[in-house]
Amino acid sequence: MKLAIIGTGYVGLVTSAVFADFGNQVVGVDIDAQKIKTLKSGQTPFYEPGLSDLLIRNQKTGRLEFTTDYAKAIPDADVIFICVGTPSDNQGRANLEYVFAAARSLAPLLKNNAVVVIKSTVPPGTHLKVKQIIDKVSKNHYFLASTPEFLREGSAIEDTLHPDRVVIGADDRFARETLLDLHRPINGKRILTDIISAQLIKYAANAFLASKISFANEVARLCDAYSADVMRVMEGIGEDKRIGKAFLHPGIGYGGSCFPKDVKAVLAFGREKQVNLNVIKGAHLTNQTQVDYLINKIKATIGSLKKVRVGVLGLAFKGNTDDIRESRALILIEKLIAEKALVHAYDPMAADNVKKFYPNLDINYHPSWQEVANQSQILIIATDWNEFKELDLKQLSRISKIRYIFDGRNILNPDKVKQAGFEYVGIGR
């Protein structure tokens, strides 16, 4: 098939690369000329394992190209995916301006019987507004559909190729059959539904996963109060097949490009329909206060943070990505600075993004965890990089005078930390 992918962020780029690799003819469209130039050179504008090789290979075969010109992508496309961002506005609602802008740009160029697919995460019913925009311009017959994505940054290609399920929301048989055919090489159970239900599936999934994280963090607070080990508690309940192990991992909370904005969006469109979502509201509140919980634990352990040299390992919102959006590590650092601490930090991939987007944040950056440790009095693990999970505690003991390790991601073995001569403080441990 001939595909047009509007938007070259995480979702758009991975979608483009994977479908091109299946043998489709794919054109990626973005209004950011610099980003398109970067992609044509074989580079990616962000770190995602395996993506660069996939893009280079398929550009060399001619199956994948990138452009800023809608007229080069839309007229021949059998299927057009809208994969633009939907960030939160100041009320927590999904900002749909990029979705609507994409609809206005593609509308005059649609060929007859094209399928327009909204892959962006949008509130239920957004496709009806998209239809109004297209119908004002296009006289050709077309179909609308929704195929929400469930990618995890750091494993986006694997998640695209081997998802648990492929959700296809379509109100027309032709659109449904076209998308079933397009997704044939991809594993996972097919969930066929109407468009609005497909849009709600995405939000409901993210809200539920965010709630599991916040639930684990609330239980961790209870474990601290009773001197229990939250990791054993989570293991005990996670083995129950009705509950499952995934996302029951306490720490300093969730961040990234999806969970925070999607939870706020669910609460916002719930308010619009006067639906009180107490569980999701509670998950959001717990997440908003989890970094403060760690800060208070640190202060209860060492006293004032004023002029204390604090080493922070991790800046990205999670390991295996350079994405810093809604990163709890950065919120932690902002609060440490507010306490007058002197922050030294290292991240394997995300430091350049922090320097670019937070140029005024008073951080002493270092090229390794060893140099951070050498300059610090206490150490905080803020991101779950594998490099930090395998921290060489003997080396840490040799090169630093650190006494306390605060494990904000519960990724270290407390017994091994103590055997190496450090005091260990985790979340609920």
N, C-alpha and C positions, 0 to 999 in steps of 0.2 A: 504493500500500500504506500501511498504518498502521504506523509504526515507533516504538519506544521506544529511546532511547539513554541508557544508564546511565553517568554520568560526563561532566563538561563540561570536561575538560582539552583539550589540543591535539587529540588523536584524536577525542574525543567531540564537541567543538564543530564541527570541520571536517566530520566525518561527518554531523552533524545538518544543518548549513547546506547542504551539497552535495545530500544526498538530498531535503531540502525544496525546493531549487531545481529539482529534477527533477519536482516535482509531487506528491511523497509527503506524507502527513500525519505530522509528526514531533513527538514530545514528548521533550525532554531532561530527564533526572532527575539531581539531585544533592542530597546531604544538606547541602551548604553553603548555608545560606539567604542569606548575603550575596552569594555568587557568583550565585545565581539572581536576586536583586534587581538586581545589576549587569547581567546579561544582558537582563533584561526592559526595562531602561532604554536598551538599544541599545549598551551598552559591552561591551568584551571585557576579561577579567581579565589578559590578556597581549597582547603585540604580535605580530601576524601579518598581513602585508600582504594587504589585500583582504577579510579575514574580517568586519570590523565591518559593511561595506556589505552583505555577503551575509546576515548575521544580521538587520539592520534590514529589508531588503527582504522577507525571507520571514516575519518576524513581522508585518509590515504586511498581508501577504496572508492571514494566518491559517493558513498551512501549518506554521509553526514556533512552538512555545511551550515554556516551561520551567517546571518545578515541583520542589518537594521531596517531593511526595506520589506514591509508587509507585502508589497506587490510581487516580490520574488518568492514568497512562501505560500500565500493563501490561495491564489486562483487555481492551482493544480491539486490542492490538498483534498484527499478523501476524508481525512479526520484532522481536526484542529484541536489541540489541547491548550487550554488556558492554565498556565502554571505560574502566575504572578503572585507576589506577596499580598497578604491581607493583615497588616500590622494592626495593633490596637490603637484606637483613638483615645482621647483623654477621658472618655466615659467607659472605657473597657470594651467598646463595641468593635467589631471587625471593620477596618477601613477598606471599603470596596472600590475606591477610586481607580485603582490599577486594573481591577477586573472590568469595570465599566469602560475604561479607556481602551482596553484590549478589544472589547466588543465593538466599540465605535470604529476602531481601526480595521477590523476584519470584515465588518458588515458589508461594505460596498464591493468586496473582492470575492465573496463566497461563490463557489460554483454550485450548480444544482445538485441536491441530495447530499451535500456535505454534512458531516456529523461534527457538531461543535461540543466539545467535552470540557466541562469545568473540573479541573483537577485541583485547583486552589481550594483551600479550606474556607468555605463560605457558609453563612447562616442559611437555614432552610428557607427556600423560596427565592433565593437570589437569582436563580435561572429565569424567573418570570420577568425580572427587571432587565436581564440580559436580552431576553426575547423581545421586549419592548424596544430596546435600543437597536437591535438588528432589523426588526420589522419596519422601522422608520426609513430604512435605507434600502434593504435588499428585497428584490422581487422574486428571487429564486427560492425554491423549496429547500429547506434544511431541517436537520434534526438536532435536538439538544439532549445532552446526557451528563452524568456526573460519575467520575471514577475516583473517589478519594484515595489519597496515598497514605501509607502507614510506614514510612521510612524512618529508620534510626540513623542519625548522623554517625559516621564512623563505620557503618555496615550497610550503607544505602544500596549498593549494587546487589549484595546478597539478599537483602530484603525485597528488592524488586524482582529478582529471579526466583526466589523461593519464599513467597509470602505465605502466611497462614491462610489468607483468603484474598480473593479479588472481588471487590464490590463494584457491581455495574448497575448504576441507577439510570433507567431509561423508561420513557413512557410510550415508546414506539418500538415495534418489532424490528424494523430495519436497523435502527441505532443499536439495539441490543445484540442482534446477530453480527453486525459489523464489529462491535467491540469484543464479542466472544471470539470471533475469528482472529482479531488482532492480538488478543492475549493468549492465544492457543499455546505458544511455546513456554508460557509462564506457569509455574506450579501453583498449587493452592486451590482450596475449594472456591467455587463460584457462588457468590451471593447476588442474586438477581432481584432487583427491587425498583420501586419508583424513585424519582430523582430526589424528592424531599427526604425520604427515608435514608437514602445513601448519604446525603449531606449530614443528617443527624447521626448516622453511624460513626462518622469521623469524630465529631465533637464528643459523643457519648463515650467512645473508646478512650480518648485522651483525658477526659474528665475522670473516668474510672481509674485509669493508671495513675494519674496525679493523686487521686484519693487514696490509693494503696500506699503511695510514698508517704503521704501525710499521716495516714493511719500508723504506719511503722514508726514515724517520728513521734507521734503522740504516745505510743506504747513505750518507746525509748525513754521518754520523760518519766513515765511511770516506773520503768525499770531503774532509772537513776534514783528515784525516791525510795525504792524498796531494795536497792543493792542487788538487783537481778541482772542477768546478762541478756540483753535484747536479741543478740544474734542467735542464742539458743531458743529464745521464745519464738522468733521468726521461723527458725528451722522447724520447730514443733508444730506451728500452725501451717507452714507452707507445704508440709507433706500431705496435708489434707487436700485431696483432689478437687474438692469444692472451692478451695481457696487458691492454691497454687503458689509457687515460690517467687514468681517474677514480680519485681518492683517492691518487694517487701524488704527493702534495704535502707535502714535509717542513715541519716547523715545531716547535711546542712540544707537540704531541700532540693527541689527540682528547678531547673532553669531551661535555657535554650529557646529556640524559635517557635516551639509548638505549645508545650504544656501551659506556660504562663498566659499567653495570649488567648489560647483556646478556652481555658477555664474562665477567664474574664469575659470572653465572648458568650459562652453558655449562660453565665449569670446575667449578662446584659440582655440577651434576647429572651431569657426567662422572665426578666422584669417587664419587658415590653408586653408580654402576655399575662402578666400578674401571676406567674408561677413561682412559688417560693422554693428555691433549691437549697435546702439547709445543709445537706451532706456536702455538696460541691462548695458551698460557701464556707463551710468549716475547713475543708481541705485547703482552700485558698488562704484562709486566715492562719492556719498552722504553718503553711509554707512561708508566709510573710514574716513570721516571728521566729523561724528556726535558726537563722543566723544570730539573732539576739540571744537565743538560748545558749549557743556555743560561746559567745562573747561573755556572757554571765558566768559560764563554767570556768573560763580562763581567769576572769577577775577573782572568782571565788578561790581559785587555786594559787595564784601568784600575787594577787592584790592589784594595785594600780598598773595600768599599761603605759603610763606616761614615760616617754623616753626609753621604753623597752624595745630592744632590737628584735623584731618578730620576723621569722622566716616563713614565707607562705609558698607551698609547693602546689602549683596549679593556678591557672588563670581562666582556662576554657570552662564552659559550663559542664563538660564531662570529658572523659578521656577519648583519645583517638579522633579529635577534631580541633580546629582552630577557632571554632565559633564561640564568641563571648557574649552573645545576646542573652540577657537576663541571667548572666552567670552569678551564682551564689558566691563564688570566689571573689568577684569584684565588689559585691555588696559587703562581704566580710572585710575586704581591704578598706573600703570607704569608712566602715565603722571603726576599724582599728586606727585609721588616721584621725578620726574624730576623737578618739581616746588619747591622742598625742603619741601613739606608738610610731616607731621608725620601721617601715616595712621594706623587707628585702624579698624578692620574688623570682621564681623561675617557672617556666612552662615550656615543654618541648616544642610547641607549635604556635601558641597564641600570643606571645609577647608583642610581636609586631602589630597585631590588631589592636591590642590595648594601647600601645603608644600612638597609633593612628587615631583611634576614636576617643581616647581619654588622655589627651596630651598633658593635661594639668593635674593628673592623678600623681601624687607624690610617692612614687615607687622607685626603689633602687633595684634595677633589673640585673640579673646575673645569667651567664650562659650555662650553668649547671646547678644541680641541687647541692653539690659539694661546696660551691662558692657561697651559696645562700647559707648553708649550715655554718660555714666558717665565720660568717658575719653576724650570726644570730644568737640570741639568748634562749629563745623558745622556738619550736617548730610547729607549724600547722599544716596538715595535709588537707587541701581544699578541692582537689580534682582527682578522680580515680584513674589516673594514668597507670599503665602496667609498670612503668619505670619506678613509680612510687610504691606500688604493691610489693616490689622486689627490692626495696630499699636495703642497701648494705649497712646494716646496723653497726657492724664492727668498724667499718670505715668511718661512719658517722661519729662514733665514739672517739676515734683517733683524731679527727680533724676539727672537732668542735668542743665547746664547753656547755653544750645544751644539756639541760636536765629534763625538761618536760617536752613530750611530744603529744600534741593535741590532734587526734585523728578525726577530722571532720567528715570522713567518708567511711570510717570503720573498715579499712582495708588491711590494716596490719594485725599481726598476731600479738595480743597483749602480753602473753607469756614471754615471747621472744624479745619483745621490746624491753621488758623488765629484766630479763636475763642479760641483756646488753648493757644494763646499768642506767636505763632511763625510767622516768615516771611516765606512765601511759594514762591518757585521759581520752576516752572515746565518747560516743553518743549512746547512752544507755548501757554502758558496759562497766 
